[in-house]
């Protein structure tokens, strides 16, 4: 008769069921979200990915400034000095956003919604925003005019005409949320990609990390513009003007708008940020481009575990 102890050792020696890689994608938040994960069965993988995509879609209904009935737009339409009872997700993301505004001295500013609307129009018409409308938009851009009540979980906008734009942080938050859903389904060896933002979990079976390709140069051809890094259990984001820009009267303007000047950035710049989570890397990657290399690296150095890489 085999002893219980010996039986236990024999069972432990049996090979675990092999994990297979599965890849999924879905159009969400005006980009394509991609999920790569390792699971024992296709059914397990599909169920987890479907749950993650549903979570991300639900967040879009909270954060979108394109959807007139989103929770974000309800907040903006509430009017000045009227406390708005926010959901846990909206309160958390606005709170994190204000932390990054303080850290970057306003280079990251979610109250730039009016500026965003002007530059979306500029991208369509190839005409710079009228000076009077630019002044009005700048006057309504002030992260310090957003007040939070953590106990009541309310958000109050204290200036008239304020519009919030969470585009510089929402995809990173959604990628983190999607990865959390996969982990709740027992699938830790996974990553969630949202354009240039990636939330990375445990490495693939038999590997120490996932191979991620980051932008290295702003002047190279796309296929020559990447450098491979190996990462796990972190977030990584890349922001820059390589693909999203407009040219007006010979001047190149980035899709990234400076909250200080109200203008699209004119210098060629791209930055990758590696952080403990994708919410952080998303926000900082945008802010680094606004701040520039020297000021950006000083700001990033204040956040534990952050690594920045500016493209040359």
Backbone bond lengths (Angstrom), bond angles and torsions (degrees), N, CA, C in turn:
res aa  C-N    CA-C-N  psi(-1)  N-CA   C-N-CA  omega(-1)  CA-C   N-CA-C  phi
1 X - - - 1.463 - - 1.533 108.65 -
2 X 1.343 115.53 136.36 1.462 121.26 179.69 1.523 109.10 -81.75
3 X 1.311 116.95 130.10 1.456 120.26 178.91 1.529 110.26 -68.71
4 X 1.332 115.10 158.60 1.463 119.22 178.88 1.526 111.13 -61.51
5 X 1.339 116.18 -37.51 1.452 119.64 -178.84 1.525 110.64 -65.04
6 X 1.339 116.36 -43.71 1.455 120.72 179.73 1.524 110.50 -66.22
7 X 1.344 117.46 -38.73 1.466 121.53 178.78 1.521 110.03 -62.40
8 X 1.335 115.57 -41.16 1.465 119.76 178.63 1.528 110.84 -61.62
9 X 1.325 117.31 -43.86 1.461 120.84 179.73 1.518 111.70 -63.74
10 X 1.353 115.98 -39.19 1.459 119.71 179.04 1.519 111.38 -64.92
11 X 1.328 116.49 -41.03 1.451 120.25 -179.89 1.527 111.22 -65.90
12 X 1.324 115.83 -38.70 1.458 119.90 178.99 1.521 111.84 -66.10
13 X 1.319 115.61 -27.34 1.462 119.34 -178.26 1.515 112.78 -79.26
14 X 1.339 117.33 -14.62 1.463 120.02 -179.89 1.518 110.08 -68.14
15 X 1.347 118.55 139.36 1.465 120.30 -179.43 1.518 111.14 -67.30
16 X 1.355 115.56 136.72 1.467 119.27 176.01 1.514 109.58 -67.95
17 X 1.334 115.12 153.45 1.457 118.95 179.30 1.527 109.25 -59.24
18 X 1.315 116.62 133.53 1.459 121.50 -175.99 1.517 110.48 -63.08
19 X 1.336 115.27 140.08 1.455 120.74 176.94 1.522 109.19 -93.44
20 X 1.302 115.91 136.42 1.463 122.20 -179.51 1.518 109.10 -110.45
21 X 1.327 116.08 146.62 1.475 120.02 178.88 1.525 109.80 -85.18
22 X 1.343 113.96 138.25 1.460 121.64 175.81 1.526 108.58 -131.19
23 X 1.327 116.09 142.56 1.464 121.62 -179.29 1.528 109.87 -125.75
24 X 1.327 115.37 138.54 1.456 121.46 -179.04 1.525 109.27 -137.37
25 X 1.333 116.93 157.60 1.461 120.86 175.95 1.518 109.84 -148.36
26 X 1.345 114.98 154.84 1.458 120.56 179.05 1.524 108.46 -156.69
27 X 1.353 117.10 139.57 1.472 119.83 177.09 1.525 110.52 -78.39
28 X 1.321 116.50 113.56 1.463 122.14 -177.93 1.525 109.20 -145.60
29 X 1.322 117.07 147.31 1.462 122.79 176.60 1.527 112.53 53.42
30 X 1.325 117.20 38.89 1.457 123.32 177.70 1.527 112.66 59.63
31 X 1.328 116.09 28.40 1.449 121.96 172.30 1.524 107.33 -149.31
32 X 1.303 117.36 -175.29 1.456 121.15 175.55 1.521 109.04 -109.24
33 X 1.322 116.04 119.01 1.463 120.91 173.71 1.522 108.33 -86.67
34 X 1.321 115.42 132.90 1.463 121.19 179.47 1.524 109.16 -123.35
35 X 1.301 115.22 137.28 1.465 121.65 177.96 1.522 108.74 -121.14
36 X 1.315 116.06 128.87 1.462 122.22 171.00 1.522 106.94 -120.01
37 X 1.322 116.14 130.38 1.463 119.38 -177.70 1.522 110.35 -150.40
38 X 1.318 114.85 162.56 1.462 121.68 177.50 1.520 108.01 -117.16
39 X 1.322 115.93 125.97 1.463 121.74 -177.10 1.521 109.92 -141.83
40 X 1.322 114.95 165.75 1.461 119.70 179.74 1.521 111.87 -76.56
41 X 1.349 116.90 -34.48 1.462 119.62 -177.41 1.521 110.27 -135.59
42 X 1.316 114.82 157.66 1.463 120.78 176.65 1.516 110.92 -63.63
43 X 1.329 116.69 -39.96 1.457 120.70 -178.93 1.523 110.63 -62.37
44 X 1.326 116.74 -41.89 1.463 120.77 178.21 1.522 110.43 -62.92
45 X 1.319 116.11 -44.25 1.460 120.86 -179.20 1.533 111.24 -64.09
46 X 1.327 117.26 -44.62 1.465 121.22 -178.06 1.522 111.58 -64.92
47 X 1.318 116.44 -40.68 1.467 120.00 -179.91 1.526 110.78 -63.59
48 X 1.321 116.94 -42.52 1.463 120.98 -179.50 1.522 111.22 -68.27
49 X 1.331 117.03 -44.94 1.464 120.69 -179.59 1.525 110.92 -63.62
50 X 1.329 116.74 -40.98 1.463 120.63 178.92 1.524 110.50 -61.63
51 X 1.325 116.73 -42.48 1.463 120.71 178.79 1.529 110.95 -64.49
52 X 1.328 117.02 -38.90 1.464 120.96 179.04 1.525 110.99 -65.69
53 X 1.328 117.00 -44.24 1.468 120.31 179.24 1.530 110.95 -64.53
54 X 1.325 117.55 -37.03 1.467 120.27 177.88 1.526 110.77 -64.81
55 X 1.315 116.40 -38.92 1.464 120.60 177.57 1.528 110.29 -63.62
56 X 1.317 117.09 -42.32 1.461 121.31 -179.98 1.529 110.62 -66.37
57 X 1.332 117.32 -41.37 1.460 120.92 177.36 1.524 111.03 -61.85
58 X 1.329 116.68 -38.42 1.464 120.63 178.30 1.531 110.41 -65.29
59 X 1.321 117.18 -37.34 1.457 120.52 177.84 1.522 111.13 -67.38
60 X 1.316 117.32 -34.70 1.460 120.16 177.15 1.529 110.82 -60.60
61 X 1.331 116.46 -37.24 1.463 120.83 177.67 1.520 111.98 -67.13
62 X 1.318 116.92 -19.30 1.460 121.80 177.08 1.524 110.91 -89.13
63 X 1.340 117.74 -46.03 1.461 122.74 -166.56 1.525 115.86 -95.83
64 X 1.318 119.44 -16.16 1.460 120.87 -170.20 1.524 112.72 -67.77
65 X 1.337 116.26 136.42 1.464 119.81 171.29 1.524 110.74 -101.07
66 X 1.323 116.03 7.02 1.463 121.76 173.62 1.531 111.11 -93.70
67 X 1.333 116.46 -27.67 1.459 121.68 -178.48 1.529 109.36 -89.03
68 X 1.338 118.04 116.15 1.472 119.39 -174.99 1.519 114.22 -62.96
69 X 1.329 117.76 -22.97 1.463 120.87 -178.22 1.526 113.14 -103.09
70 X 1.331 117.58 10.85 1.465 119.42 178.40 1.525 109.73 -65.56
71 X 1.314 115.58 159.83 1.456 118.92 178.91 1.525 110.98 -62.48
72 X 1.329 117.09 -36.34 1.462 120.73 178.75 1.526 110.72 -59.46
73 X 1.326 116.81 -45.08 1.461 119.93 -178.77 1.525 111.13 -70.71
74 X 1.315 118.09 -30.38 1.464 120.09 173.75 1.526 110.06 -62.77
75 X 1.325 116.61 -40.26 1.457 120.84 176.02 1.522 110.73 -61.67
76 X 1.331 116.65 -47.61 1.466 120.32 -178.23 1.529 111.69 -64.19
77 X 1.324 116.89 -32.95 1.462 121.21 -178.46 1.528 113.06 -84.48
78 X 1.328 116.51 -4.63 1.471 119.29 -178.44 1.516 112.28 -67.51
79 X 1.322 116.79 -22.75 1.452 120.29 -179.82 1.514 112.11 95.04
80 X 1.337 116.61 161.96 1.471 120.15 -177.01 1.515 112.50 -69.83
81 X 1.329 114.04 146.30 1.467 123.14 174.69 1.527 113.94 61.97
82 X 1.341 116.21 25.48 1.459 120.04 176.78 1.529 108.95 -116.20
83 X 1.321 118.62 107.79 1.471 120.73 -179.57 1.523 111.35 -56.96
84 X 1.324 115.41 131.47 1.470 122.12 -178.82 1.522 108.56 -111.28
85 X 1.318 116.75 121.63 1.459 121.53 178.02 1.524 109.07 -73.11
86 X 1.312 116.42 112.25 1.462 121.22 -172.17 1.516 111.76 -100.40
87 X 1.324 115.08 154.84 1.461 120.26 171.43 1.516 109.09 -68.82
88 X 1.321 115.92 165.37 1.464 120.22 179.81 1.525 111.38 -59.81
89 X 1.342 117.11 -39.64 1.469 120.47 -178.25 1.519 111.46 -68.44
90 X 1.327 117.79 -45.57 1.468 119.86 -178.53 1.528 110.37 -65.52
91 X 1.323 117.07 -43.41 1.461 119.54 179.89 1.530 110.40 -62.88
92 X 1.322 116.55 -43.38 1.463 120.30 -179.09 1.520 111.35 -62.32
93 X 1.336 117.37 -43.19 1.459 119.43 -176.08 1.526 111.84 -73.52
94 X 1.316 117.81 -37.99 1.460 119.58 176.39 1.532 109.58 -65.73
95 X 1.326 117.13 -39.94 1.464 120.79 177.78 1.522 111.06 -61.17
96 X 1.323 117.24 -46.99 1.474 120.72 177.64 1.524 110.66 -61.41
97 X 1.320 116.19 -39.16 1.466 120.78 -178.86 1.522 111.27 -62.14
98 X 1.320 116.91 -42.36 1.461 120.03 179.26 1.527 111.37 -66.84
99 X 1.327 116.74 -31.77 1.465 119.79 175.25 1.524 110.26 -61.91
100 X 1.335 116.32 -42.82 1.468 119.80 179.77 1.526 110.93 -70.90
101 X 1.329 117.84 -30.51 1.471 120.69 175.58 1.520 109.80 -63.66
102 X 1.335 116.94 -44.46 1.467 119.97 178.40 1.525 110.77 -63.64
103 X 1.319 115.90 -43.77 1.463 121.14 -178.16 1.527 111.54 -61.54
104 X 1.331 116.71 -39.61 1.472 121.43 -174.23 1.523 112.69 -100.65
105 X 1.333 116.68 9.77 1.468 122.31 -179.87 1.524 111.19 53.79
106 X 1.323 115.00 42.06 1.462 120.99 174.11 1.511 115.94 88.53
107 X 1.333 118.28 0.14 1.473 119.21 176.73 1.522 110.45 -65.28
108 X 1.331 116.08 -30.46 1.461 121.18 170.62 1.522 106.61 -104.05
109 X 1.334 117.27 119.72 1.460 120.19 -172.85 1.526 109.50 -149.27
110 X 1.335 116.59 109.51 1.461 120.41 -178.41 1.524 112.62 -76.34
111 X 1.343 118.61 -5.53 1.465 119.72 177.97 1.532 111.77 -85.75
112 X 1.317 116.60 14.59 1.471 121.48 -177.90 1.525 112.24 -87.09
113 X 1.322 118.51 19.41 1.464 120.84 -175.40 1.512 114.35 -57.06
114 X 1.328 117.62 -39.34 1.466 120.02 178.47 1.531 111.10 -64.44
115 X 1.336 116.10 -38.84 1.463 120.17 176.78 1.525 110.77 -65.01
116 X 1.327 116.34 -40.64 1.467 120.59 179.27 1.523 110.62 -60.08
117 X 1.329 116.27 -42.63 1.463 119.88 179.92 1.518 111.05 -63.97
118 X 1.335 117.35 -40.37 1.462 120.33 178.18 1.521 111.29 -61.97
119 X 1.347 116.77 -41.88 1.454 119.17 -175.75 1.522 112.57 -79.22
120 X 1.311 117.67 -23.10 1.470 118.70 170.53 1.523 109.69 -64.70
121 X 1.331 115.82 -40.14 1.458 120.17 177.06 1.527 110.20 -66.32
122 X 1.332 116.43 -40.95 1.463 120.78 178.63 1.527 111.06 -59.48
123 X 1.328 115.61 -40.20 1.467 119.29 -179.88 1.525 111.14 -64.07
124 X 1.346 116.24 -34.19 1.470 120.11 179.63 1.523 111.80 -76.32
125 X 1.328 116.79 -42.27 1.468 121.03 -171.62 1.517 113.98 -95.97
126 X 1.331 116.92 -15.98 1.467 122.36 -175.28 1.523 110.97 59.02
127 X 1.338 115.68 36.07 1.459 122.37 175.27 1.522 108.73 -128.04
128 X 1.340 116.47 135.00 1.455 120.05 -179.75 1.528 110.74 -64.55
129 X 1.327 117.42 151.55 1.460 120.67 179.84 1.528 110.87 -60.19
130 X 1.340 118.58 140.82 1.472 120.40 174.64 1.524 110.71 -57.66
131 X 1.323 116.75 142.49 1.465 121.53 -174.23 1.521 112.28 -58.90
132 X 1.339 118.01 -39.12 1.455 119.75 -177.98 1.525 111.81 -68.28
133 X 1.324 116.18 -39.46 1.462 119.66 178.90 1.526 110.76 -70.21
134 X 1.320 116.79 -33.09 1.458 120.04 177.41 1.530 110.21 -65.87
135 X 1.335 116.57 -41.36 1.468 120.08 177.73 1.528 110.70 -62.45
136 X 1.320 117.27 -42.78 1.462 121.23 179.26 1.529 111.11 -62.30
137 X 1.319 115.22 -43.14 1.470 119.36 -179.65 1.519 111.28 -65.20
138 X 1.327 117.52 -40.79 1.459 121.18 178.34 1.529 111.13 -64.92
139 X 1.329 116.76 -36.91 1.465 120.52 -179.76 1.523 111.68 -64.48
140 X 1.338 116.89 -28.65 1.471 121.23 -179.39 1.524 112.22 -93.64
141 X 1.333 117.39 5.39 1.463 122.16 179.90 1.520 108.85 -102.14
142 X 1.323 116.21 106.81 1.466 119.85 -176.49 1.531 109.03 -163.68
143 X 1.306 116.63 98.93 1.468 120.05 -177.15 1.524 112.16 -62.40
144 X 1.338 117.19 -25.55 1.454 120.22 179.43 1.532 112.80 -73.83
145 X 1.328 116.39 -7.61 1.461 120.91 177.66 1.529 112.04 -91.29
146 X 1.317 116.94 8.38 1.464 121.91 175.52 1.524 107.86 -103.16
147 X 1.308 116.83 121.03 1.453 121.79 -176.81 1.530 110.27 -113.61
148 X 1.323 115.92 135.20 1.456 121.92 -179.03 1.524 110.36 -115.16
149 X 1.315 115.26 141.67 1.464 122.33 171.18 1.521 106.50 -120.06
150 X 1.328 115.71 100.18 1.464 119.73 -174.29 1.517 112.25 -64.81
151 X 1.317 117.16 -38.60 1.457 120.29 -178.53 1.525 111.49 -65.26
152 X 1.331 116.95 -45.17 1.465 121.33 179.79 1.524 112.13 -85.32
153 X 1.327 116.69 -12.14 1.471 125.17 -175.95 1.528 110.50 55.22
154 X 1.325 114.75 52.52 1.454 120.40 177.92 1.520 110.56 -118.02
155 X 1.323 115.10 152.61 1.462 123.59 176.30 1.524 106.68 -121.88
156 X 1.327 115.98 131.23 1.464 120.49 179.79 1.524 109.39 -125.20
157 X 1.321 116.28 126.62 1.459 122.36 173.98 1.519 107.31 -95.56
158 X 1.318 117.17 122.18 1.466 119.90 -170.42 1.519 114.31 -100.49
159 X 1.334 117.69 2.25 1.462 120.68 176.33 1.523 109.24 -116.79
160 X 1.322 118.03 140.75 1.473 119.69 177.13 1.521 111.13 -68.08
161 X 1.330 115.14 144.68 1.462 120.41 175.09 1.513 115.55 78.32
162 X 1.324 118.21 10.17 1.467 119.91 -178.89 1.521 110.89 -71.45
163 X 1.322 115.68 139.14 1.464 122.61 173.69 1.524 108.20 -127.84
164 X 1.311 116.11 134.81 1.462 120.58 178.41 1.519 110.18 -99.32
165 X 1.309 115.12 146.30 1.464 122.81 176.42 1.523 107.35 -134.18
166 X 1.329 115.88 111.75 1.467 121.21 -177.83 1.528 112.41 -95.02
167 X 1.335 116.10 14.31 1.465 120.11 -174.76 1.513 114.53 -61.42
168 X 1.342 117.94 -22.56 1.457 120.00 -178.94 1.507 114.85 -86.54
169 X 1.340 117.42 3.75 1.464 120.29 -176.67 1.520 113.58 -147.39
170 X 1.340 117.54 -21.30 1.466 120.81 -171.75 1.529 113.26 -65.94
171 X 1.329 117.71 -37.80 1.471 118.91 -178.31 1.524 110.81 -68.26
172 X 1.338 116.55 -36.62 1.457 119.21 176.40 1.521 111.67 -63.90
173 X 1.337 115.83 -42.18 1.466 120.82 177.88 1.526 110.04 -63.36
174 X 1.333 116.77 -41.90 1.462 120.77 -179.99 1.528 111.62 -66.29
175 X 1.338 116.73 -37.52 1.465 119.67 177.02 1.521 110.59 -64.33
176 X 1.327 116.51 -43.01 1.470 120.25 175.81 1.522 110.83 -59.56
177 X 1.334 116.28 -43.45 1.467 120.48 -178.98 1.517 111.04 -64.71
178 X 1.333 116.86 -40.17 1.460 120.36 178.12 1.518 111.82 -62.90
179 X 1.343 116.20 -40.85 1.466 120.24 178.99 1.524 110.69 -65.34
180 X 1.333 117.26 -37.35 1.463 120.55 177.52 1.525 111.07 -62.16
181 X 1.326 116.67 -38.45 1.468 120.38 178.10 1.529 110.34 -63.83
182 X 1.325 116.82 -43.85 1.467 120.10 178.56 1.527 110.67 -60.53
183 X 1.319 116.19 -40.57 1.465 119.79 179.24 1.527 111.70 -65.86
184 X 1.330 116.33 -36.48 1.465 119.63 177.46 1.531 111.12 -64.22
185 X 1.329 116.34 -25.65 1.466 121.42 176.25 1.528 111.31 -87.56
186 X 1.332 116.63 8.66 1.459 120.48 177.34 1.509 114.47 81.90
187 X 1.332 117.63 12.33 1.470 121.07 -178.00 1.525 108.42 -109.84
188 X 1.317 115.80 91.30 1.460 121.67 -177.45 1.516 113.17 -87.90
189 X 1.341 116.09 -23.76 1.468 120.15 -178.07 1.524 107.77 -87.14
190 X 1.344 114.75 83.31 1.459 119.32 -171.13 1.518 110.36 -157.64
191 X 1.327 115.10 163.82 1.454 121.48 169.15 1.519 108.72 -144.92
192 X 1.334 115.13 153.87 1.464 122.44 178.11 1.517 107.27 -124.79
193 X 1.319 116.07 122.54 1.457 122.15 -176.12 1.523 109.80 -112.76
194 X 1.331 115.99 131.00 1.467 121.94 177.23 1.520 108.04 -127.74
195 X 1.332 116.81 84.81 1.455 119.83 -175.36 1.512 109.98 64.47
196 X 1.338 116.93 -117.50 1.457 120.81 -179.37 1.507 114.54 -90.35
197 X 1.333 117.26 11.11 1.466 121.87 -179.40 1.523 109.85 -116.88
198 X 1.341 116.47 131.58 1.461 120.34 -176.64 1.527 109.75 -134.84
199 X 1.345 115.63 124.71 1.468 121.97 171.29 1.521 106.85 -97.69
200 X 1.317 116.78 122.79 1.461 122.15 -169.73 1.521 110.43 -116.59
201 X 1.330 116.27 128.86 1.455 122.15 178.32 1.511 112.53 -98.84
202 X 1.326 116.04 -148.83 1.458 121.37 178.58 1.527 110.13 -62.61
203 X 1.324 117.82 152.89 1.467 121.04 -177.90 1.522 112.11 -70.07
204 X 1.326 117.78 162.51 1.467 121.68 176.58 1.528 110.95 -61.40
205 X 1.329 117.91 159.67 1.468 121.22 179.26 1.528 111.59 -55.64
206 X 1.310 115.77 132.61 1.458 120.35 178.28 1.512 115.10 77.01
207 X 1.336 117.63 2.73 1.458 121.87 -179.58 1.526 109.62 -117.33
208 X 1.321 114.84 158.33 1.459 119.89 177.05 1.519 111.79 -93.01
209 X 1.337 116.93 -14.79 1.463 119.50 -176.29 1.522 109.68 -167.62
210 X 1.330 115.45 167.59 1.458 122.36 170.32 1.531 108.36 -87.85
211 X 1.314 117.03 143.48 1.467 120.11 174.59 1.522 108.75 -88.43
212 X 1.318 116.54 120.47 1.461 123.38 -178.80 1.521 108.26 -119.60
213 X 1.324 116.95 136.90 1.458 120.68 179.42 1.518 110.30 -104.48
214 X 1.334 115.62 125.40 1.458 122.62 -177.91 1.521 110.52 -112.02
215 X 1.325 115.00 154.37 1.459 120.38 177.67 1.520 109.68 -68.71
216 X 1.314 116.50 135.09 1.455 121.71 -176.63 1.531 112.06 -113.62
217 X 1.312 117.66 -36.11 1.462 121.03 -175.82 1.529 109.40 -131.56
218 X 1.323 116.82 147.82 1.459 120.34 176.78 1.532 111.73 -92.60
219 X 1.328 117.09 -12.59 1.465 119.24 -173.86 1.529 112.28 -109.07
220 X 1.325 118.27 -4.60 1.457 120.93 -175.43 1.518 111.51 -85.73
221 X 1.322 115.35 162.31 1.458 120.10 172.07 1.525 108.61 -65.08
222 X 1.357 117.56 151.38 1.472 119.92 -174.91 1.522 114.18 -50.85
223 X 1.336 116.91 -40.85 1.457 118.90 -176.76 1.525 112.26 -73.62
224 X 1.335 117.38 -15.53 1.460 121.44 179.06 1.531 111.71 -102.85
225 X 1.326 115.58 5.56 1.455 121.00 -168.01 1.530 113.34 -99.45
226 X 1.334 117.28 7.65 1.454 120.06 -170.45 1.526 112.12 -118.72
227 X 1.328 114.59 145.40 1.452 121.34 173.81 1.530 107.10 -129.19
228 X 1.323 116.78 137.46 1.464 121.33 -176.05 1.520 110.46 -88.46
229 X 1.333 115.67 135.36 1.465 122.16 172.32 1.525 107.16 -128.51
230 X 1.312 116.66 159.08 1.464 121.31 -178.88 1.532 108.60 -116.39
231 X 1.335 115.74 121.97 1.456 121.10 -171.09 1.520 111.38 -137.65
232 X 1.335 115.71 155.24 1.461 120.75 171.89 1.514 108.98 -154.94
233 X 1.332 116.56 150.95 1.462 123.99 177.46 1.531 112.86 49.73
234 X 1.319 115.02 57.24 1.458 120.87 179.45 1.526 108.70 -161.98
235 X 1.309 115.39 -177.15 1.457 121.00 173.25 1.512 109.01 -122.66
236 X 1.321 116.73 149.07 1.465 120.95 176.89 1.523 108.64 -141.92
237 X 1.319 115.63 137.54 1.461 121.16 -179.16 1.520 109.77 -139.78
238 X 1.320 114.84 147.30 1.458 121.14 175.02 1.517 108.44 -126.78
239 X 1.327 115.93 132.49 1.456 121.23 177.70 1.514 108.68 -131.24
240 X 1.328 116.25 147.64 1.454 120.45 -179.92 1.505 111.06 170.73
241 X 1.331 115.72 -175.25 1.466 120.06 -172.80 1.525 113.20 -113.48
242 X 1.329 117.29 20.15 1.461 119.13 -175.71 1.514 112.17 -60.83
243 X 1.342 117.17 -40.30 1.459 120.90 -175.60 1.530 112.98 -111.68
244 X 1.348 117.90 -27.04 1.456 120.38 -175.49 1.528 110.01 -109.78
245 X 1.313 115.89 100.25 1.459 121.63 179.68 1.528 108.47 -161.33
246 X 1.317 115.45 167.89 1.456 120.65 174.20 1.518 108.10 -137.29
247 X 1.330 117.27 151.40 1.454 121.94 178.48 1.527 109.08 -114.27
248 X 1.336 115.18 128.77 1.456 121.77 -179.76 1.523 108.52 -131.40
249 X 1.321 115.85 119.30 1.461 121.98 -179.71 1.526 111.68 51.23
250 X 1.326 115.16 43.59 1.459 121.07 176.33 1.515 116.01 81.63
251 X 1.337 117.22 -2.45 1.455 120.83 179.35 1.520 109.93 -103.99
252 X 1.312 115.80 134.36 1.462 121.96 179.16 1.530 109.35 -91.72
253 X 1.335 116.27 126.91 1.451 122.42 178.38 1.525 109.51 -119.11
254 X 1.332 115.40 129.40 1.461 120.87 178.82 1.527 110.48 -74.54
255 X 1.345 115.70 160.60 1.467 120.50 172.03 1.520 110.88 -73.29
256 X 1.343 117.08 -13.83 1.463 121.41 177.62 1.524 108.09 -83.88
257 X 1.324 115.87 122.35 1.460 121.49 -175.77 1.528 109.86 -104.84
258 X 1.314 116.70 135.53 1.455 120.87 176.40 1.527 109.37 -78.51
259 X 1.334 118.21 123.22 1.462 119.76 177.50 1.529 113.15 -65.36
260 X 1.326 117.11 -17.28 1.460 121.31 -178.95 1.526 111.71 -80.49
261 X 1.336 116.81 -42.92 1.461 120.76 -176.04 1.525 112.58 -101.65
262 X 1.319 116.81 -21.73 1.453 120.75 -175.80 1.512 113.31 78.93
263 X 1.311 117.61 5.65 1.467 121.98 -176.80 1.524 110.67 -108.19
264 X 1.334 115.99 151.65 1.450 120.60 172.83 1.519 109.69 -66.66
265 X 1.324 116.79 142.74 1.465 120.06 -178.38 1.523 109.96 -61.02
266 X 1.318 115.81 142.02 1.463 120.26 -178.96 1.521 112.71 -107.29
267 X 1.331 118.12 -15.96 1.457 119.30 178.11 1.529 109.91 -84.17
268 X 1.326 116.62 143.42 1.454 121.48 175.85 1.517 108.32 -72.20
269 X 1.319 116.61 121.16 1.460 119.06 -176.76 1.515 110.16 -155.47
270 X 1.308 115.96 146.27 1.463 122.83 172.65 1.518 107.60 -149.72
271 X 1.318 115.90 144.44 1.457 119.60 -178.07 1.515 109.92 -144.33
272 X 1.321 116.10 137.11 1.462 122.40 173.20 1.517 108.31 -108.79
273 X 1.325 115.63 138.87 1.457 121.80 179.83 1.525 109.07 -126.44
274 X 1.321 116.45 130.36 1.464 123.03 173.31 1.518 107.17 -109.05
275 X 1.337 116.72 127.54 1.457 121.01 -176.82 1.517 109.78 -142.11
276 X 1.321 116.08 178.70 1.461 120.34 -178.55 1.517 112.40 -67.72
277 X 1.327 117.45 -24.40 1.463 121.58 178.43 1.517 108.82 -147.67
278 X 1.330 115.70 165.28 1.459 120.50 -173.67 1.528 111.78 -79.06
279 X 1.317 118.19 -24.76 1.460 120.42 174.55 1.527 109.68 -59.22
280 X 1.317 115.40 -45.55 1.461 120.53 179.21 1.516 112.00 -66.79
281 X 1.323 117.31 -47.10 1.470 119.49 -177.53 1.521 111.30 -64.50
282 X 1.340 118.20 -36.41 1.462 121.73 179.53 1.521 110.76 -63.00
283 X 1.329 116.65 -51.60 1.462 120.41 -178.16 1.523 111.69 -63.05
284 X 1.320 117.00 -44.53 1.460 120.02 -176.86 1.524 112.21 -69.47
285 X 1.319 118.37 -34.85 1.464 119.75 -179.98 1.526 110.73 -61.61
286 X 1.330 116.13 -40.64 1.460 120.01 176.99 1.525 110.78 -65.93
287 X 1.333 115.89 -47.24 1.466 120.32 -177.81 1.523 112.03 -64.14
288 X 1.338 117.72 -36.02 1.457 120.72 -179.50 1.525 111.42 -60.36
289 X 1.333 116.07 -36.76 1.465 119.55 -179.98 1.527 110.53 -67.94
290 X 1.327 116.94 -37.64 1.461 121.06 178.26 1.520 110.76 -69.26
291 X 1.321 116.87 -42.61 1.462 121.74 -176.99 1.517 113.30 -73.52
292 X 1.346 116.80 -30.63 1.453 119.78 -172.14 1.515 110.85 86.08
293 X 1.330 116.44 170.69 1.459 121.11 -171.37 1.531 113.29 -59.73
294 X 1.326 117.87 -54.37 1.469 120.31 -172.01 1.523 111.59 -64.46
295 X 1.325 117.66 -53.33 1.459 120.77 -178.69 1.528 110.93 -68.63
296 X 1.333 116.03 -34.48 1.457 120.02 -179.74 1.508 112.59 -65.04
297 X 1.319 116.65 -44.37 1.458 120.15 179.75 1.521 111.68 -65.85
298 X 1.331 117.45 -33.99 1.468 120.42 177.05 1.527 110.56 -65.84
299 X 1.314 116.56 -41.41 1.467 120.12 179.23 1.521 110.67 -67.50
300 X 1.327 117.18 -44.79 1.463 120.98 -177.99 1.525 111.57 -64.45
301 X 1.329 116.44 -31.00 1.465 120.31 -178.88 1.523 112.25 -64.58
302 X 1.328 117.24 -16.75 1.462 120.65 179.47 1.525 112.77 -81.02
303 X 1.338 116.70 -8.95 1.461 121.07 -178.77 1.526 108.61 -105.89
304 X 1.299 116.55 122.97 1.467 121.56 -176.92 1.526 111.22 -62.55
305 X 1.321 114.99 133.32 1.451 120.88 174.12 1.509 115.92 79.95
306 X 1.333 118.01 10.89 1.469 120.99 -178.45 1.518 110.36 -94.48
307 X 1.327 115.47 135.27 1.459 123.05 174.03 1.512 109.10 -122.75
308 X 1.313 118.30 133.27 1.462 121.60 178.28 1.515 110.45 -117.04
309 X 1.313 115.10 148.70 1.465 121.27 176.84 1.517 108.07 -140.10
310 X 1.325 116.56 109.05 1.458 121.18 177.31 1.521 109.44 -85.65
311 X 1.315 116.55 137.26 1.460 120.69 175.48 1.527 109.29 -70.70
312 X 1.298 115.01 148.09 1.484 120.62 -178.31 1.521 110.31 -87.94
